[in-house]
Amino acid sequence: MKIPIRERRLRWLGLKLGLVVGFSGAAGLVLPEAVLAEQPSPSSTIRVRVNNYSRASDRVLASAEHEANRIFGRAGLAVVWLNCPPGHSDPVQPDSCHEAPGPTDIILRVLSAPARTKFQDSVFGFAVYPHLASVFYDRMLKRAISDDAEFEAQFLLGCAIAHEIGHLLLGSNGHSGSGVMRARWERKQIRQAMTGALLFTPEQARLIQAEAQTRTQTRLQAAGLKEYRKMMVDHRAEPASDSTE
């Protein structure tokens, strides 16, 4: 008999939790105790190009994207997910997965596991401003297996994706004392992740919306300048018309 995901989430709360988990990044910016973020109507949009280099299945990845999408939606941000197939781009006709990232583009890499010499076992991912976010799927899976609840990996992956993209929108010092941007996840944060309560704080939601709007304005300005330059080139290329008196 299959147990619904929601019920499995609740049953999971009775399991013992072991390792403390966390994320890499700069020293955390500690904010007051977080409360659940309000749910404004998304006013800005970013596009996330997903590159899966791990053994995460399409189903697991889709569930993780759904969870991250819900978390960002609660923060007032709309996300367009673009799952990119592995392979090289066509230099003549580059597609959306391989073109240079624009201001509202985020490149997400789902990796297997990092070299142990570089990251601690508790690190789930890292971000490089302004466009690159990376998460380690094997770390999420290992955590889930240690709790005898492998199904939780997809929810942890979704929260980790939201955390690392959050760094790109909030800055390297975007860690907080609670919520999804907490630097280290302990028992409380794992429980919140499994019940859908690990979210951005209201203040972080406002900052995320402001950053997304700034990026959108930059993209529109760049598009307008490109169109203007094209119009000027086309105008200069037009043959001069003969005038008669």
N, C-alpha and C positions, 0 to 999 in steps of 0.2 A: 504494500500500500504506500503510495506517495504522500508525503506530508507537505502541505502548502508551505511556501517559503515563509510567510508571516508567522505561522505556527512554529516552524523550525527556528526562526529568530527568537521567539519567546522561550522556547524550550532551551535554547542555547544559554540563556541567562543563568541557568542552574549549573552550568559547567564550571570547573575550576579554571582560573586564568593564571598563567605562569609568567612568561617573560614580559618585561617592560619594553614597549616598542617606541620608536621615535623617528625623527627625520633629520637630515643634515641641513645646514644653513647657518646664517649668522646668529649672533647672540639674540635670544628671543626678546621681543618687546612685550612686556607683561602689562596686560590691560585688566580692568576690573572684572570680577566674575561674570562670565558670559551668560546671557539669557538667549532664548531662542530667537533667531532673526525673524523679523516680520516678513510677510510675503507680498511685496509690491509687484505691480505688473512689470514684467521685463521691459525696460526702455532702451537697452543696448544689446548688441549682439557681437559675439566673437565666433571665429571659426577655428575648430581644432582638427588638425590633420593627425590621424592616428596611425602610427607605424608599429605594428606588432612583431617584435623580434623574439618573443618568448613562446612558451608552449601553451599559453592560455588559449582556450578554444574560442571560436566565434561566439558561442553562447555565453561563456563567462565574460568575454569582452563586452558584449552587448549589454549584459546585466550591469557591469561596472560603469559603462557609459550612462546607462539609465539612472543609476544612483548618483553619479556626479552631476548629471543634468538636473536632477531634482534638487540637489544641494545648491547649485548655482541659481536655479529658479527661485528658491526661497530667498536668495540674496538679490533678486531683481535683475538677473542677467540671463539672457537667452544664448544658447550655445548651438551651433551647427556642427555636427560631427561628420567628418569625412574620413572614412576608413580607406587607407591607401594600400594597394597591393604591393608586395615586394617586387623589386626589379628596378631597372634603369629607365630613365625618362628618354623620350624622343627629343633630341636637340633641335629638330626642325619645328615640331609642334609640342612643346611642353604642356603637360596637363596641370590641373589644379594641385595635384599632389607634389609636383616637382618644381613648380615655378617659385621664384623668390618670394618669401613671406612678406605680406603687407602688414600694415600697422595693427590690424585686427586679427591676424593669424597667429595661432599657437601651434607649434610642432610638438606632438606628444609621442614619446618613445616608450613602449612597453618592453622592458628588457628582462632577461632571465635573472642573472645574479651578478653583482659586481665582484671585482677582485677583493679578497678578504684583506689585503694589505692597505686598501684605500678607505673602505667603509666598515663601520661596526656592523655586527649582525642585526642590530636593532634599527638600522637605517632603511627606510622604505623607498627613498627617491631623492632627487635633487632637481634644482631649476637653475637655468642660466638666462639672465635677463637679456633681451626682452621677449624672446620667442620660444625657447626650448625648455620643455619639462620632461623629466624621465622618472619612471617608476620601475621597481624591481618586483616582478610578479612572483618569482620563486620565494621571496621573503614573505609575501602575503600567504602563499600556499603553505609554507613551513609553519607559519604561525597558526593557520587554521588546522593543520594536521596535529599540531601539538595540543590543541584544544579538543581533538577528536570531533571536529566539526568542519570538514573540508568545504562544505557549502558556503562557509562564511568568507572564503577568499574573495569572492566576487564583490562583496560589500566593502571589505577592507580595501580592495583595489580601487573601487569607486571613490572612497574617501581619500585615498592616497592621491588619486588623480586630481581631485578638487583641491587638496592641500598644495600640491606642487604648482598647479596653474594659479592658485591663489597667490603664491609668491611672485609670480610674474605680474600680477595685477596690484599687489599690495606693496611690493618691494622686498628686498632681501631681509629686512627686519620686520617681516610681517607676522612673526610668531606672537601668540597671545597666551594668556594664562589658562584659557579654557577654549572649548570649541574645536572645530576641525583644524584650526591653525596652531593648536598646541604643539610645542616642539617634541615632547615625548608623550606617547600614549600609554596610559596605565589601565587598570581594570575599568575605571569609570568611563574612559573614552571608548574602550572596546564595546562595552555595553551600549553606549550611545550610538556607536556605529551600527550595531546589530538591530537597534530599534528605530533607526532613522532620525536620531536626535543629535547627531554630531554635525553641527552647522556653523556657518559664519556668524559672528556677532553682528548686531545692528550697525555698529560703527564700521566694521569691516565691509558690510553690505553697501553702505554709502560710499566708501572709498572705492570699492570694486566698480560700482556704477559710474562714478566720476571718471575713473581711469578708462573704462570701456568707452564712455562718451568722448573722452579726449582722443582716444585711438580712432574712433569713428570719424571725428572731425578731421583728423590728420589724413585719413584715407580719402575722404571726400575732397579735401583740398588738393591732394596729390592727383586724384582723378580729374579734377577740374583743370589743373595746370597742364596735365597731359593732353586733355582734349583741346585746350586753347593752343598749345604748341602744334598739335596736328592740324588745327584749323588754319594757323598761320602758314604752315608748310604747304597745305593744299592751296591756299590763296596765292602764294608766291608762284606756285607751279601753273596756275591758270594763265592762258595766253591773254595778253592785253587786247582789249576790244578796240576796234577802230572808231574814232570819233569823227563826226561830220558837223560842219558849221552850216 
